[in-house]
Amino acid sequence: MSVFVLRGALRVCRRQTLKTALLLHHPLPPTGNQPVRTYASKKNVKSTADFVPGSKQPITDEAARAEYEKAEEKMKAAVEWFRKECAGVETRATGRVTPAVLDPVRVKLDGREVRLVEVATVGVRDGSTLLITIFDEQNMKQVEKALYDSKIPNIIPQKHDARTIKIPIPKPTVESNLALVTAASKQSEDVRVQIRKAHSTSIKRGNYKKHSIELEEFQKLVDRHIAEVDKTVVDLKKATNVGGKKK
């Protein structure tokens, strides 16, 4: 093969390589029925930032929302009552003597129950004795009965005169604190039962479909309030230095 033939072949090869490179950078427009590949424009792309997964969507049905609010109100009331009870337990367990110790007492008068502060005043004497002064001495027996019926630990009323009752509060001990916390733990289970009952009642009324948003939201509601009860018990044990595992 001559040198001229080799040079000619080399020139052809170079031209072909250049043509291929140009086509790669500047492709020819399609002709005939050849399909055209198109690409989405950035202007038409929708953001998924505002998309809400099905499990996180709020309840939209009006009847279900009303039932949810009723259940939530009942659960909140149960948890709040238990928190107040535990606050009273903590007060007694830490040795602080305050009239709030007798907040749970309810006196039965004329077929209805009233708070103790509605029929008497409650004060503290010498930092260790509760002093109850009844407005009407005719209510003495009802007040004494209410104090015993309240079953508040270490509350032993002593009649001082026709209108006065004294209640000496002993200093807390490890044993007495353990008894107080144990009683509160038993109360916590009653509160959990109330929460679950409110939950089941609402579910039965709604007759919701399986795996529905309503069922998921109601379950989250009951789980949240039961967790609050559990936390209240744990906090009480820490405040009173009473060990033991959470129920």
Buried (B, 14 or more C-beta within 10 A) or exposed (E): EEEEEEEEEEEEEEEEEEEEEEEEEEEEEEEEEEEEEEEEEEEEEEEEEEEEEEEEEEBEBEEBBEBBEBBBEBBBEBBEBBBEBBBBBBBBBEEBBBBBBBBBBBBEBEEEEBBBBEBBEBEBEEEEBBBBEBEEEEBBEBBBEBBEEBEBBBBEBEEEEEBBBBBBBEEBEEEBBBBBBEBBBEBBEEBBEBBBBBBEBBBEEBEBEEEBBBBBBBEEBBEEBBEBBBEBBEEBBEBBEBEEEEE
